[in-house]
Amino acid sequence: MRTPVTTLDRRYSEANAEPTSWDVTRRQIEDAELFWLTTVRVDGRPHVTPVVAVWCNDALYFATGENEQKERNLRTNRHVILSTGCNEWREGLDIVLEGVASRVTDQRVLGQLCEVWARKWDGRWTYVARDGHFENPDGSEVLPYTVAPSKILAFAKGAFGHTLHQFKTD
């Protein structure tokens, strides 16, 4: 397991704030049902869309259809942000994950991800690993991506704290 270096940015935190631990942040990522994926269009404009995702093997995974805007964007710029949290001001935890998206084609990993998706989503997302991609029950092809985070920001509310989880690059 990759363990990040965790620090509290005092410039954006209340005096009594504590850093949000990596365990708390990771659990929030694992439990989140929806993420907002930000990609960059060819002309430089941002594109934001909701996606379901799973945390597995120290990375976040999402999937997209071949001709969807996000997939077209990833062909030319693989830098992404995935964010999750809540719209409450006084409580909760917002998370912003930054990294580079890469296509997943390894059949063993795809099989593992199918199980994780089905378990997390109680059978509502039932992919089959086939020939380097996912297949939906209707036979349509879905392209899975992984994002190994370079950094994750955790914004605690209530006792406001701005935590940085920085991952070392290999």
Secondary structure as UniProt FT lines:
FT   STRAND          5..8
FT   HELIX           10..12
FT   TURN            15..16
FT   HELIX           22..31
FT   STRAND          35..40
FT   TURN            42..43
FT   STRAND          46..51
FT   STRAND          53..56
FT   TURN            57..58
FT   STRAND          59..64
FT   TURN            66..67
FT   HELIX           69..74
FT   TURN            75..76
FT   STRAND          79..84
FT   STRAND          93..103
FT   HELIX           107..120
FT   TURN            121..123
FT   STRAND          128..130
FT   TURN            131..132
FT   STRAND          133..135
FT   TURN            137..138
FT   STRAND          141..156
FT   TURN            157..160
FT   STRAND          161..166
//
